[in-house]
Amino acid sequence: MQPLVFAGNGVGYHRRLNAIVRTPGALRASGGRGSAPAGKPDGAAPTSPVDKLTANGLIAPWGAGNDFPQQVRAAIAKSTILGPVLDWKTRAIYGKGIIYGTVTGYKADGSEVFQRKKDPVVEAFFRKSNLARFGFEGLQGLTYYANAFPELVLSNDRSQVTSLCIQDTPFCRYAAQVLGQAVPPWVYISANWPDAAPGDAYTTRVPVLDPYHDPVAALRTDTRGFKYIFPLSLPSPGQTLYQLVAWDPIRKSGWLDVAQAIPEFKKQLFINQLSIKYIIEADLRYWEWKYPDWSEKSESQRKGLIAEELEAFEKTMAGTDGAGKSILAVTMPDPNGGPPISVFKVTAIDDKLKSGLYIEDSQEASSHIYTALQVDPTLSGISPGKGMGAGSGSDKRVAANLFLNTHTFHQDQILEVLHFVRDYNGWDPELEFRFLNPEINTLDKPTESTPNTTP
């Protein structure tokens, strides 16, 4: 192994001396991200716009009340669709996990010929970092919030990244922006936002690397500590620091409120609705005809006789025991010589709940939520509403493959951290990291798993 490793910007690291070596005009690191061509140093730094609203104070607030992630989390907690589908998206993008190897060639269709490898150094790093959790939690931050905060830890001599982890996105806040810097110098981590504050006992400050501008070289010369945040995000137009997840407009559109209001309305309807199923009307003359001494009976006696008559109706009409029974339609002669009098009139009360009240509205609201989440409803189980269905196998196959093929960038974000570790630690520069994606075929072809085709 060579004792001198060049990191770019004329900076090298001498393994035997554990020393930083500056060699102006030297070659930049092989495979380094954002490096200029060999022997051609940058003539200027890239432009870095700064939002003046986030350049004041100690921290850059996330939202007007510095509680945007907490608001998002509260909205997710109240929805029967958002949480489960976001979880499904995370699991689907993660697929069968992270693998590594080398690209040995390309097929006629342009896809890679990927040869997996097994390196004891990389395997040890994977185990120490619990890389499965790292990959899943990182994708979770991107899927839920469009921002993720990987934290890397250095060895005592700063020569190696020894492990990785993910800080939970809602617990992270950037320091105020600095003119000329695309990324603020610090991230403040606390479980108590928006009530946390820099410097309190529950808030930790961690330095940030700029992932755009040769982070390998930057870390070689950085002396702010032994752990760093390597920020990831899904770019959204017009956002300087905290990127906005693509599905967020559903929270402001009103459709999420509609979807949540319908079950609450129906719940109250179930609780407060009258449980009366029938109205039974009895002709007053019936009681005088059946009981000749009706006029002489006391009010309590009359009520008792009416209750007995109603109980007889209930035994006939209520519950499953009444199924198939007949109801006696009682008539009596008209004392005045008119047509026979129908003694009882039974009217069934219309049950609005049985008519599927607001089902169409619920279905439309669900459709808008799935559209915002960019997930075909067939993939997460059923299409909500009166005509619920799980979709055909072909629908699921096409939708699943399309979903994976359009979420490669999410995977690339996580893999960017591993490629950074490869370059910093001096691993084989040909080593590439991939997510192993299942590709669903028709029944006459076996299901395959292929690495994502990140160049």
TORKOL-936591 format. One record per residue (C-alpha): residue in three letters; x, y, z. Coordinates in steps of 0.25 Angstrom, whole numbers, padded with zeros to 4 digits, always signed. Each point is the difference from the previous one (the first is absolute). Layout:
REM residues N
AlaXYZ/...
This chain:
REM residues 455
Met+0000+0000+0000/Gln+0006+0014-0004/Pro+0003+0008+0012/Leu-0004+0013-0007/Val-0015+0002-0004/Phe-0004+0012-0008/Ala-0013+0006+0004/Gly-0001+0012-0010/Asn+0002+0015+0001/Gly+0015-0003+0001/Val-0002-0007+0014/Gly+0005-0014+0003/Tyr+0001-0009+0012/His+0012-0008+0004/Arg-0004-0013+0007/Arg+0013-0003+0006/Leu+0002+0014+0006/Asn-0014+0002+0003/Ala+0002+0014-0006/Ile-0007+0009-0010/Val+0008+0004-0012/Arg-0003+0012-0008/Thr+0005-0001-0015/Pro-0005+0012-0008/Gly-0004-0004-0014/Ala+0001-0015+0003/Leu-0010-0010-0006/Arg-0013+0000+0007/Ala-0006-0013+0006/Ser-0003-0011-0010/Gly-0015-0002+0000/Gly-0003+0012+0010/Arg-0013+0007-0002/Gly+0000+0014-0005/Ser+0015+0000-0004/Ala+0005+0008-0011/Pro+0008-0007-0011/Ala+0015-0004+0003/Gly+0009+0012+0001/Lys-0011+0010-0002/Pro-0004+0007+0013/Asp-0013+0007+0002/Gly+0000+0015-0005/Ala-0011+0003+0009/Ala-0009-0005+0011/Pro-0015-0004-0005/Thr-0010+0010+0003/Ser-0008-0003+0013/Pro-0013+0008+0002/Val-0003+0004+0014/Asp-0014+0003+0005/Lys+0001+0012+0009/Leu-0011-0005+0009/Thr+0008-0012+0004/Ala+0013+0008+0002/Asn-0004+0007+0013/Gly+0001-0006+0014/Leu+0007-0013+0004/Ile-0009-0010-0008/Ala-0008+0000-0013/Pro-0014-0003+0005/Trp-0008-0011-0008/Gly-0013+0007-0002/Ala-0006+0012+0006/Gly+0000-0006+0014/Asn+0012-0009-0002/Asp-0009-0012+0001/Phe-0003-0004-0015/Pro+0004-0014+0002/Gln-0008-0001+0013/Gln-0012+0005-0008/Val+0002-0010-0011/Arg+0001-0012+0010/Ala-0013+0005+0007/Ala-0007-0001-0014/Ile+0006-0013-0003/Ala-0005-0006+0014/Lys-0014+0004-0004/Ser-0001-0006-0013/Thr-0003-0014-0004/Ile+0007+0001-0013/Leu+0012+0009+0002/Gly+0008-0008+0010/Pro-0003-0014-0006/Val+0003+0004-0014/Leu+0013+0008+0004/Asp+0005-0012+0008/Trp-0003-0009-0013/Lys+0007+0010-0009/Thr+0012-0001+0010/Arg+0000-0015+0000/Ala-0002-0001-0015/Ile+0012+0010-0003/Tyr+0009-0008+0010/Gly-0003-0013-0008/Lys+0009-0011+0004/Gly+0010+0009+0006/Ile+0014+0006-0003/Ile+0011-0008-0007/Tyr+0013+0003-0006/Gly+0009-0005-0011/Thr+0006+0005-0014/Val-0005+0003-0013/Thr+0007-0009-0010/Gly-0008+0004-0013/Tyr-0013+0004-0006/Lys-0011-0008-0007/Ala-0005+0004-0014/Asp-0012+0008+0006/Gly+0010+0008+0009/Ser-0002-0007+0013/Glu+0012-0003+0009/Val+0006-0014+0001/Phe+0002+0001+0015/Gln+0009-0010+0007/Arg-0002-0001+0015/Lys+0012-0001+0010/Lys+0003-0003+0014/Asp+0011+0009+0007/Pro+0003-0003+0015/Val+0003+0015+0002/Val-0013+0004-0006/Glu-0008-0011+0007/Ala+0005+0004+0013/Phe-0004+0015-0003/Phe-0014-0005-0004/Arg-0001-0008+0013/Lys+0005+0012+0009/Ser-0009+0010-0007/Asn-0012-0010+0000/Leu-0002+0004-0014/Ala-0014-0006-0002/Arg-0005+0010+0010/Phe+0008+0011-0006/Gly-0006-0002-0014/Phe-0014-0001+0005/Glu+0000+0011+0010/Gly+0007+0009-0011/Leu-0011-0003-0010/Gln-0010+0002+0010/Gly+0005+0015+0003/Leu+0000+0002-0015/Thr-0014-0006-0003/Tyr-0007+0007+0012/Tyr+0007+0013+0000/Ala+0009+0001-0012/Asn+0012+0002+0009/Ala+0009-0010+0007/Phe+0012+0002+0010/Pro+0010-0011-0001/Glu+0011+0001+0011/Leu+0014-0005-0002/Val+0010-0003+0011/Leu+0015+0001-0002/Ser+0011-0008+0006/Asn+0009+0006+0010/Asp+0011+0003-0010/Arg-0011+0006-0010/Ser+0005-0010-0011/Gln-0012-0008-0001/Val-0015+0001+0001/Thr-0003-0011+0010/Ser-0015+0000+0000/Leu-0013+0006-0005/Cys-0014+0003+0006/Ile-0012+0009-0003/Gln-0005+0011+0009/Asp-0016+0001+0000/Thr-0004+0011-0010/Pro-0010+0007+0010/Phe+0011+0001+0010/Cys+0010+0008-0009/Arg+0001+0015-0003/Tyr+0011+0007-0008/Ala+0008+0012+0006/Ala-0003+0013-0007/Gln+0006+0001-0014/Val+0013+0007-0002/Leu+0002+0009-0013/Gly+0008-0008-0010/Gln-0003-0014+0006/Ala-0011-0009-0006/Val-0001-0008+0012/Pro+0000+0006+0014/Pro+0012-0004+0009/Trp-0008-0007+0011/Val-0012-0009+0002/Tyr-0007+0001+0014/Ile-0006-0013+0005/Ser-0011-0001+0010/Ala-0013-0008+0003/Asn-0006+0013+0005/Trp-0003+0009-0011/Pro-0005+0010-0001/Asp+0003+0003+0015/Ala+0014-0004-0001/Ala+0011+0010-0001/Pro+0015+0000-0004/Gly+0009-0002+0012/Asp-0011-0007+0009/Ala+0003-0013+0007/Tyr-0009-0008-0010/Thr+0006+0006-0013/Thr+0012-0005-0007/Arg+0008+0008-0011/Val+0006-0009-0011/Pro+0009+0006-0011/Val-0006-0001-0015/Leu+0008-0004-0012/Asp-0004+0006-0014/Pro-0004-0012-0009/Tyr+0002+0008-0012/His+0014+0006+0001/Asp+0010-0012+0001/Pro-0004-0004+0014/Val+0012-0010+0001/Ala+0010+0011-0001/Ala-0008+0009+0009/Leu-0001-0011+0011/Arg+0016-0002-0001/Thr+0002+0014+0004/Asp-0012+0002+0010/Thr+0004-0001+0015/Arg-0014+0003+0006/Gly-0002-0013+0006/Phe-0001-0015-0003/Lys-0014-0001-0004/Tyr-0006+0007-0012/Ile-0014+0001-0007/Phe+0000-0003-0015/Pro-0014+0006-0003/Leu-0009-0006-0011/Ser-0012+0006-0007/Leu-0010-0002-0011/Pro+0002+0014-0007/Ser-0013+0008-0001/Pro-0001+0014-0008/Gly+0002+0012+0008/Gln+0005-0006+0013/Thr+0014+0004+0005/Leu+0001-0009+0013/Tyr-0011-0009+0003/Gln-0006-0007-0012/Leu-0015-0002-0002/Val-0005-0014-0002/Ala-0008-0001-0012/Trp-0013-0006+0007/Asp-0001+0012+0010/Pro-0010+0008-0009/Ile-0011-0010+0005/Arg+0001+0006+0014/Lys-0004+0014-0006/Ser-0009-0004-0010/Gly-0012-0004+0009/Trp-0001-0014-0005/Leu+0007-0006+0012/Asp-0010+0008+0009/Val-0011-0006-0008/Ala+0005-0014+0001/Gln+0001+0002+0015/Ala-0013+0006+0002/Ile-0008-0011-0006/Pro+0003-0011+0010/Glu-0001+0010+0012/Phe-0014+0004-0006/Lys-0004-0014-0001/Lys+0005-0004+0013/Gln-0009+0011+0007/Leu-0011-0005-0009/Phe+0001-0014+0006/Ile+0001+0005+0014/Asn-0012+0010-0001/Gln-0009-0006-0010/Leu-0014-0004+0005/Ser-0001-0015+0000/Ile-0015-0001-0003/Lys-0003-0009-0012/Tyr-0015+0002-0001/Ile-0011+0009+0003/Ile-0013-0007+0004/Glu-0013+0008+0000/Ala-0012-0006+0007/Asp-0014+0006-0002/Leu-0006+0005+0013/Arg-0013-0007-0003/Tyr+0007-0014+0001/Trp+0002+0001+0015/Glu-0014+0003+0002/Trp-0005-0011-0009/Lys+0010-0011+0006/Tyr-0002+0005+0015/Pro-0015+0004+0001/Asp+0003+0006+0014/Trp+0012+0008-0006/Ser-0006+0013+0005/Glu-0001-0005+0014/Lys+0015-0004+0001/Ser+0011+0008+0007/Glu+0011+0006-0008/Ser+0010-0010+0005/Gln-0009-0011-0004/Arg-0001+0005-0014/Lys+0015+0002-0001/Gly+0002-0014+0004/Leu-0010-0006-0010/Ile+0007+0009-0011/Ala+0014-0005+0005/Glu-0005-0015-0001/Glu-0005+0003-0015/Leu+0014+0006-0003/Glu+0007-0011+0006/Ala-0007-0010-0009/Phe+0004+0008-0012/Glu+0015+0000+0004/Lys+0000-0015+0002/Thr-0005-0001-0014/Met+0008+0011-0007/Ala+0013+0001+0007/Gly+0013-0008-0002/Thr+0003-0012-0007/Asp-0011-0008+0007/Gly-0010+0008-0007/Ala+0005-0004-0014/Gly-0011-0007-0008/Lys-0011+0003+0010/Ser-0013+0006-0004/Ile-0007+0013+0006/Leu-0015-0001+0002/Ala-0007+0012-0006/Val-0011+0003+0009/Thr-0013+0007-0005/Met-0012+0004+0008/Pro-0014+0005-0005/Asp-0003+0014+0000/Pro-0010+0004+0011/Asn-0006+0010-0010/Gly-0002-0010-0011/Gly+0011+0004-0009/Pro+0011-0010-0006/Pro+0008-0008+0010/Ile+0011+0007+0008/Ser+0014-0004-0002/Val+0004-0001+0015/Phe+0016+0001-0002/Lys+0009+0007-0010/Val+0014-0004+0000/Thr+0010+0009-0007/Ala+0015-0004-0001/Ile+0010+0012+0003/Asp+0010+0002-0011/Asp+0015-0003+0005/Lys+0009+0010-0007/Leu+0012-0008+0005/Lys-0004-0012-0009/Ser+0000+0009-0012/Gly+0015+0002+0000/Leu-0001+0014+0004/Tyr+0013+0008-0005/Ile+0006-0012-0006/Glu+0003+0008-0013/Asp+0006+0011+0007/Ser+0009-0009+0008/Gln+0004-0007-0013/Glu+0003+0013-0007/Ala+0008+0005+0012/Ser+0008-0013+0001/Ser+0003+0001-0015/His+0006+0014+0002/Ile+0009-0005+0012/Tyr+0005-0012-0008/Thr+0003+0010-0012/Ala+0008+0009+0009/Leu+0008-0012+0006/Gln+0003-0005-0015/Val-0004-0014+0003/Asp-0010-0008-0007/Pro-0011-0005+0010/Thr+0001-0014-0005/Leu+0014-0001+0005/Ser-0004+0003+0015/Gly-0012-0010+0000/Ile-0014+0006-0005/Ser-0006+0012-0006/Pro-0008+0006+0011/Gly-0015+0003-0002/Lys-0013-0008-0003/Gly+0006-0007-0012/Met+0012-0005+0008/Gly+0010-0009-0008/Ala+0014-0005+0001/Gly+0003+0002-0015/Ser+0005-0011-0009/Gly+0013-0007+0000/Ser+0004+0007-0013/Asp-0003+0013+0006/Lys+0008-0002+0012/Arg+0012-0006-0008/Val+0001+0012-0009/Ala-0003+0010+0011/Ala+0011-0006+0009/Asn+0011+0000-0011/Leu-0004+0014-0004/Phe+0001+0005+0015/Leu+0014-0006+0002/Asn+0005+0005-0013/Thr-0004+0015+0003/His+0006+0000+0014/Thr+0014-0003-0003/Phe+0004+0014+0005/His-0005-0003+0014/Gln+0010-0012+0000/Asp+0011+0008-0006/Gln-0001+0010+0011/Ile+0003-0011+0011/Leu+0011-0006-0009/Glu+0007+0013-0001/Val+0004-0001+0014/Leu+0006-0013-0002/His+0008+0004-0012/Phe+0005+0012+0008/Val+0005-0010+0011/Arg+0006-0009-0011/Asp+0008+0012-0005/Tyr+0004+0005+0014/Asn+0004-0013+0005/Gly+0008-0004-0012/Trp-0008-0012-0004/Asp+0001-0006-0014/Pro-0005+0012-0009/Glu-0007-0009-0009/Leu-0009-0005+0011/Glu-0014+0004-0002/Phe-0012-0001+0009/Arg-0014-0003-0004/Phe-0014-0003+0005/Leu-0005-0014-0004/Asn-0013+0002-0007/Pro-0010-0011-0002/Glu-0006+0000-0014/Ile-0014-0006-0001/Asn-0002-0008-0013/Thr-0012-0008-0005/Leu-0003-0014+0005/Asp+0007-0006-0012/Lys+0013+0006+0004/Pro+0007+0000+0014/Thr+0001+0012+0008/Glu+0014+0006+0000/Ser+0008+0010+0009/Thr+0009+0010-0007/Pro+0009+0011+0005/Asn-0005+0014-0003/Thr+0008+0005-0011/Thr+0007+0012+0006/Pro+0012+0004-0009/
